[in-house]
Amino acid sequence: MEKAKENLELITRYFSDFTPLQLQRLEALDGLYRHWNSMINVISRKDEGSLYEKHVLHSLSIAAVFDFREGMEVLDLGTGGGFPGIPLAIYFPEVKFHLADSIGKKIKVVRSIAETLELTNISTQHTRVEEIRNRKFNVVVSRAVAPLGLLWKWSKPLLAPRSVFMPPGAGLLEEERPIANGLICLKGGDLSQEIAESGCRPRMMELSALFSGDFFKEKYILNIAAK
């Protein structure tokens, strides 16, 4: 009980607008991931005790920087165990999240957790991203899946053009959070070579400016807007 309280306090230290249902769903993640991790290697065993810092809060950093509007469709490319998609789907219940991964057992876990939490705004697909056809998304999110250049190559054909969700001129200098758009990915370490090789000019935000703790040092959000 005390551990559950600590887990939620880590999240509510930075996010104060959760409903009781959202908090209940966040609290349930600990038990659900421990259950599945005992059978399938969903997350690193050594990370089980720091699930809320290294996975949940890390995923929610996207919500700290960007606003997602009701009706948006978001692809979580290479979702793995459901990050960042599941925490974002809890935070934005009016946004549709499509979680895709090429590893079937991980999609099985994600689907089960989404069903247990009754996250009706989540759909799942066992597929390689190159095989997703006839769908467009307002945003693609990803966490530590591939180099930036590859992520952008995979994302571009799946992104809808800039729309009413992202008015021309909207950007990170606005007082309010900018509306999410294009590719948003979570990465860490020295990214200078990776960015140079990608040929892209992403916006880059340091997570250490948002959250305290050694884990968030040299962690970044990169954003490439759709045209």
C-alpha positions, 0 to 999 in steps of 0.5 A, spaced: 500 500 500 505 504 501 509 503 495 503 504 491 502 511 494 509 512 492 508 510 485 502 515 484 506 521 488 511 520 483 506 521 477 502 527 481 508 531 483 508 533 476 501 532 473 495 534 478 489 533 473 488 526 473 481 523 475 480 518 480 479 513 475 485 515 471 489 514 478 486 507 479 488 505 472 495 508 473 496 504 480 493 498 477 499 498 472 504 495 477 501 489 479 499 488 471 506 488 469 509 484 475 504 479 473 506 479 466 513 480 467 513 473 471 511 470 464 514 474 459 520 479 459 515 485 458 520 490 461 527 489 464 526 485 471 531 490 474 526 495 472 520 492 475 521 497 482 522 503 478 516 502 473 513 509 474 519 513 473 523 509 467 516 507 464 510 511 466 513 518 467 518 517 462 512 516 457 508 522 460 513 526 458 510 527 452 504 529 455 508 534 459 510 538 452 504 536 447 497 537 448 493 532 444 486 534 442 480 530 442 479 525 436 486 525 434 489 518 432 496 516 434 500 510 432 505 508 437 510 505 433 514 499 436 510 499 442 513 493 446 510 493 452 505 499 451 510 505 452 509 510 451 502 508 448 498 506 455 500 511 459 498 516 454 492 513 453 490 513 460 492 521 460 488 522 454 482 518 454 478 522 448 484 520 443 485 514 439 491 510 440 493 504 435 499 500 439 503 496 434 509 492 434 512 486 430 513 481 437 506 478 438 507 476 445 508 483 447 502 485 443 498 480 447 500 483 453 498 490 451 492 488 449 490 484 455 492 490 459 488 495 455 482 490 456 483 489 464 483 497 464 478 498 460 482 503 455 477 503 449 481 508 446 486 503 445 487 498 439 493 493 437 496 490 431 501 485 431 505 487 425 511 491 422 510 498 421 512 497 414 506 493 413 501 498 416 497 500 410 491 505 408 491 508 415 493 515 417 495 518 423 495 525 426 501 523 430 506 517 431 510 516 438 516 512 439 520 510 444 527 507 443 525 503 437 530 505 431 535 511 429 531 517 428 532 517 420 529 510 420 523 512 424 522 518 420 522 514 414 517 509 417 512 515 419 512 520 413 507 515 409 503 514 415 502 521 417 496 525 415 497 532 413 497 538 418 490 539 419 486 543 424 489 539 430 495 543 428 494 550 426 500 553 421 505 557 426 503 553 432 510 552 435 514 551 442 514 558 443 507 559 445 505 559 452 500 553 452 503 546 450 503 546 442 498 541 439 502 534 438 503 533 430 508 529 426 513 524 429 514 525 437 520 520 439 523 519 446 531 518 446 537 518 450 544 520 450 549 524 445 544 524 439 548 529 435 551 524 430 544 520 429 540 527 428 546 529 423 545 522 419 538 523 419 538 529 415 532 532 419 532 538 423 527 536 429 525 540 435 529 537 441 527 538 449 531 536 455 527 531 460 531 534 465 528 540 465 521 537 466 523 532 471 528 531 477 532 525 478 538 522 474 534 517 470 532 523 466 539 526 465 541 526 457 534 524 456 530 528 450 523 528 446 525 529 439 519 532 434 519 532 427 512 536 424 508 533 419 508 538 413 
